[in-house]
């Protein structure tokens, strides 16, 4: 049995979504193991993240990993914006 989850990460601008996608893209296929696979896509200001796993424990771990990575990318954008405003 496969377990899946999908996340839509919406951003105020298309450029912010593109920056998050660029940050996550190198990790697709690199951090996955035998039990979890992730797919990433972007349409305009929305980044779509799909995670598939062989079991619920692997799905939860995959969700935690990918959402944490997205959070880091978002905080980096915020830090850049704050620095530019000063």
BAKEDREN-312373 format. One line per field, with one value per residue (C-alpha): residue number from 0; residue in three letters; x, y, z. Coordinates in Angstrom, 3 decimals. Layout:
REM residues N
mardo <- c(NUM,...)
vodo <- c(ala,...)
x <- c(X,...)
y <- c(Y,...)
z <- c(Z,...)
REM end
This chain:
REM residues 86
mardo <- c(0,1,2,3,4,5,6,7,8,9,10,11,12,13,14,15,16,17,18,19,20,21,22,23,24,25,26,27,28,29,30,31,32,33,34,35,36,37,38,39,40,41,42,43,44,45,46,47,48,49,50,51,52,53,54,55,56,57,58,59,60,61,62,63,64,65,66,67,68,69,70,71,72,73,74,75,76,77,78,79,80,81,82,83,84,85)
vodo <- c(unk,unk,unk,unk,unk,unk,unk,unk,unk,unk,unk,unk,unk,unk,unk,unk,unk,unk,unk,unk,unk,unk,unk,unk,unk,unk,unk,unk,unk,unk,unk,unk,unk,unk,unk,unk,unk,unk,unk,unk,unk,unk,unk,unk,unk,unk,unk,unk,unk,unk,unk,unk,unk,unk,unk,unk,unk,unk,unk,unk,unk,unk,unk,unk,unk,unk,unk,unk,unk,unk,unk,unk,unk,unk,unk,unk,unk,unk,unk,unk,unk,unk,unk,unk,unk,unk)
x <- c(0.000,1.234,0.601,0.547,0.277,0.244,1.011,0.324,2.626,1.272,3.468,2.667,4.744,5.750,9.399,9.149,7.626,10.349,13.048,11.588,11.329,14.975,16.007,14.153,14.781,18.352,17.058,14.493,15.954,18.924,17.486,14.950,15.404,13.875,10.642,9.867,9.677,8.916,7.869,7.991,6.298,5.373,2.611,2.817,2.982,2.196,4.729,3.239,4.940,3.825,5.210,4.674,5.817,5.567,4.398,3.020,6.237,8.163,5.396,5.576,9.368,9.157,6.599,8.756,11.846,10.278,8.248,11.330,13.334,10.564,10.534,14.267,13.861,11.005,13.007,15.900,13.578,12.303,15.849,16.836,13.768,14.406,18.042,17.048,14.579,17.262)
y <- c(0.000,3.500,6.571,10.049,13.665,16.864,20.420,23.672,26.429,29.827,32.930,36.595,36.771,34.430,35.324,34.207,30.885,30.477,31.114,28.475,26.015,26.662,26.052,22.738,21.390,20.067,17.961,16.068,12.631,13.381,12.970,10.296,6.764,3.412,4.304,7.889,9.785,13.478,15.490,19.264,21.619,25.288,27.202,30.942,31.758,28.222,25.482,21.978,19.311,15.677,13.034,9.300,6.657,2.951,3.385,6.064,6.514,7.227,9.579,11.585,11.755,12.892,15.564,16.856,16.967,18.721,21.213,22.052,22.665,24.887,26.795,27.443,28.717,30.996,32.404,33.090,35.088,37.062,37.788,39.002,41.234,42.670,43.393,45.131,47.343,48.654)
z <- c(0.000,-0.864,1.261,-0.233,0.768,-1.247,-0.198,-2.033,-0.844,-1.939,-2.156,-2.666,-5.830,-8.598,-8.002,-4.349,-5.426,-8.049,-5.428,-3.094,-5.977,-6.948,-3.346,-3.115,-6.632,-6.007,-3.110,-5.205,-5.810,-3.577,-0.070,-0.837,0.342,-0.481,1.296,0.233,-3.063,-3.572,-6.607,-6.971,-9.416,-9.634,-11.353,-10.921,-7.219,-6.030,-5.335,-5.303,-3.217,-3.510,-1.179,-1.567,0.906,1.514,5.122,7.418,9.393,6.196,5.016,8.255,8.043,4.425,5.277,8.126,5.928,2.955,4.955,7.033,3.853,2.490,5.785,5.554,1.993,3.094,6.010,3.641,1.388,4.357,5.533,2.056,1.869,5.329,4.465,1.229,3.127,5.510)
REM end
